[in-house]
Amino acid sequence: MAQKNSIPFSIRKFSPSDQSAVMSLFRDGVMEHVYPAFFRAMSHPDHIGVALSISMAGYVLGGSSYFQAALFGGAWAGLIYYCCHDIHEGYAGLRAGADMADVQASYLSNPDHAFWVAEADVKGRPKLVGIAAVIGKRAEEKFDDWNGGVIGEDAGDGDGGCGELSHLVVGFPWRRKGLGAELLQRAVDFCGERGYSRLLLDVSSSQTAALDLYKRFGFVQTASHNNTHSNRWFSRLARINVMRMEKSV
């Protein structure tokens, strides 16, 4: 239990009755990054140049029509937004049909995995406001959280493996109150208890607040890529960069 800003939180293990609330919080946590990803992509010099060029083409083809210029430029912006939305929507759907479809079976049936939920007291009733999950890796396999599956072999640590932070979500109204840090610390402590030497995670470039939190905890970037489960051209247009980070525990 932690108290900050006079709001009590409690963190406990997932129970089957949490499934619906967890799914809702998870999906909201994924989809909220669509707009930040869109604005980040559109602010890139390449996209700005393309938008201006297309708008100018619309202006000329429309006979000096400002409306046509805005229409052409808006079409380009709409395409970028669609790419960002498709990537996040696809990821949410992919995980909803995989580990998140049955959290109890996916996480709590294996002692090397863990799934926690955080509750806040809202008008005298508990409300689920945060989740965190860790997947333990003792075999020589690597789990790609962004793409949602095992993608190959890992050289392994030779000392018991490592943990992978699979999900960390805090509901918007309950952020900046220490809950995210407390959930992350719970994951770090779990990895230490299980004998893992490292905690790994993937974070996308649009998750700026999460990235700041991980850096404060001592996570360092070890790799990055811009490949997602979506169409490769969508990934390029959205300019979403996925960073692999890790921390010794």
N, C-alpha and C positions, 0 to 999 in steps of 0.2 A: 504494500500500500504506500502510495506517495501522495503528498498534498502540496499543491503549488497554486498560487493565485486563488486560494480558498476553495478549490474544486477537488473533491476527493476522487481518486482513481484506485481501482483494484485490478490486478492482473492475475489471471488464472489459466489453467489449461482449457482447451476447447472441449465443449460437450455437444452431443448431437443436436440438442435444442438450439444451438447457436447457428446452425447451418444456413438458414435463410438470411439472418442478419449479416453473417460473414460474407455471403455471396453479394449482397447489396453493397456493403462497404467496399469490398474488393473491386467491384465493377465501377463504382463511383471514383475510387482511387485511381483506376486506370484511365477512365475517360476524361477526367479533369485535366489531363496533360495534353489533350488535343489542341486547345487554344494556345497554350504556351509554345507547343511545338510549331504550330502554324505561324505565330508571330515571329518566332525565332528564324524559321525558314524564310519568311517573306522579307526579313531585315537583311538577309545575305546579299552582298553586292551583285552577285550573279542574277538573283531573282528580281532585284530592283531594276537592273538593266533590262531584263527580259520584259518586265511589266511596262517600263517606259517605252520600249521599242514597239510592243504590241499596241499600246495605247496610241502611239503616234501613227501606226499603220491604220488603226481604226479611224483616227481623225482624218487622215488623207483619203481613205476609201469611202468615208462617209461624207465627203465634200465639205471638209472643215467642220465636222460635227463633233462637238464636245461630248454629246451623248454617246456617239459611237465610240469615241476614245475611252470613255468611262466603261462602256459595255465590254470592250475588248480587254481592257485592263482587269475588269472584274472577273471575266472568264478565266484569266490566268490565276488570279487569286483563288477563285473557286476550285480550280484543279489542285492547287497546293493544299487547300483545306481538305479536299476529298482524300488526298493521299495520306495526310496526317490522321484523319478520322479512320480510314480503312486500316491503317497499321494498328492503331490502338483498339479499335473494335474487334479486329481479327485476333489480336492477342488475348483480349478479355474472353472472347468466345472459345479460343483454343484452351485456355486454362480452365474455363468453366466446364469443359467437357473432359478434362483430365484430372489433375490432382484436386481441384476445387469442387469437383462434382460430389466427392465424398471425402471430406476432410478427415473424418474418423478413420477410415480405411487407409487413406493415403499417408497420414502422418502418425497417428497415435497407436497404430498397430505395430510400429517399428520403434524400439527404444532409442535408435540412433536419430530419429526424427522428432520434431516438437512443433506444436502449434499453440500459441497463446492468444487470448482475447483480453482486451481491456474494457472495463466497464466504468461509467461515471454515474453518479447519483443525480438524476434529472427529475426534479419535482417529486422527490421521494421514491422514485422508481429507477432500477438499474437500466442503463442504456449502453449497448455495445458501441464503443467509439474508436477502437483500434485493434489491429491484429499484427502478429509477427509469426514467422515460421522458419524453421531450419531443417534442411535435408542433410543428413549425415552421409558422408562418402567414405566408406572403408574399402570397398572394391575399387579396382583401377578403372573407374569410369567418370566421365565429366558431364555434369548436368548444366545445360544452357538455359538459364531462367527466362531470357527474353524470347527464345524460340520455343521453349516449353518441351524439352525432351533431352534424352541422352544423345550426345553428338559424337562421342568417340572415347578414346582412352586417355587417361591422365597418367603421368608418370608416377603420381602418388608421392607422399611424403616419407614413406618408410617408417612412420612413427604413429600409426593409428588413423591416418586420413585427415580430413578436414570437414568443416561444415559449410553449407551454402545457404545464405539468407535468401529464402525463396519469396517471401512477401513481407513488407513492412508498410502498413497503411494506418494513418491517423485521420479521423474525420475532421473536416475543415474547421468547425467551430471550436475544436479542442486542441488545436495546434498552438505552438509556442507556449506551452505550459509544462514542458518537460516530459510529456508522455512518450514522444518518439524516442528520446534518449533513454528512457527507462525500458522501453521494449527492446531497443537495440542492446542495452546492457544485459538484459535477460538472455538474449541470444548469445552474446559473448560468454557469459557465465556458463551457459549450457554446454558450449563447445569445450570450455575448459574442463567441466565435469566429465564429459565423455572422452577426454583425452585427445581431442583434436588439436593440432598445432596451429591451424589457421581458420579464419572465417572469411569466406569469399562472398561477393555479391556483384550484381550487375545493376547499373543505374544509367538511365538515358539522359541525354544532354538537356532535355526539357525539365528535368527534376532538380532544379537548382537548390531548393531548400533541403532536399534529401542529400544532395551532394555536399552541401555545407556541413550537415550533421555528420556524415561519414568522415569527412576530413577532420572534424573536431575530435572524433573518436580515434584518430590515428590510422585510418584506412588510407592506403596509397594506391594509385592507379598502376596496374601492371600490363594492361592491354586495352585495345579499343577496336571497334568495328562498326560498320554501318549496314550490316546485313540483318534483315528481319525475316519473319515467316512470310511477309507480304511480297508482292511483285517487286523485283529488284529495281524497276524504274520508279515505282512509288517510293521506295526507300531512298533513292537518290534525290528525287524531287523534294521529299520531306526533310532531307538532310538531318535525319536523326542519327546521332552518334551514341553507341552503347559502350560504356566504360566498364571494364572489369577491375574491381578493387579488392584488396585483401588486407587483413590485419592479423598479426601474430597474437595468439591467445595463450 
